[in-house]
C-alpha cells in the first residue's frame, strides 16, 4: 500500500497538540507467515520515501519465513 499527502499526529503520545506535516508518504505491507502476520511501514518525507521505495520492496521480497 502506498499513500501520500499530509500526516497529522499527536506531537507526543497522549498530547492534545497535533502536528501537521505536508508532503509525507507511507509505504506499508502485511506479510503473512505461519506464525502470524508481520507489519512493515516506511513513513517520512515523500522525497525520502520515494528514494528508498525500491530498497523497502527488495527487503520484503528477500524475506524467508520459517515454517
URCOR-V780457 format. One record per backbone hydrogen bond with DSSP energy under -0.5 kcal/mol. CO is the residue of the C=O (numbers start at 1). NH is the residue of the N-H. E is the energy in kcal/mol with one decimal. If there is no record, write none. Layout:
BEGIN
CO_NH_E ; CO_NH_E
END
This chain:
BEGIN
1_28_-2.4 ; 3_26_-2.8 ; 5_24_-3.1 ; 6_8_-0.6 ; 7_21_-2.8 ; 9_19_-3.0 ; 12_15_-2.6 ; 17_11_-3.1 ; 19_9_-1.8 ; 19_21_-0.5 ; 20_22_-0.6 ; 21_7_-2.6 ; 23_46_-2.5 ; 24_5_-2.6 ; 25_44_-1.9 ; 26_3_-2.2 ; 27_42_-2.7 ; 29_40_-2.7 ; 30_32_-0.6 ; 31_38_-2.5 ; 33_36_-1.7 ; 36_33_-0.5 ; 38_31_-2.8 ; 40_29_-2.4 ; 42_27_-2.4 ; 44_25_-2.7 ; 45_48_-0.5 ; 45_49_-2.6 ; 46_50_-3.0 ; 47_51_-1.8 ; 48_52_-1.4 ; 49_53_-0.9 ; 50_53_-0.6 ; 52_56_-2.5 ; 53_57_-2.6 ; 54_58_-2.4 ; 55_59_-2.4 ; 56_60_-2.0 ; 57_61_-2.3 ; 58_62_-1.6 ; 59_63_-0.5 ; 60_63_-1.1 ; 63_65_-0.6 ; 64_66_-0.5
END
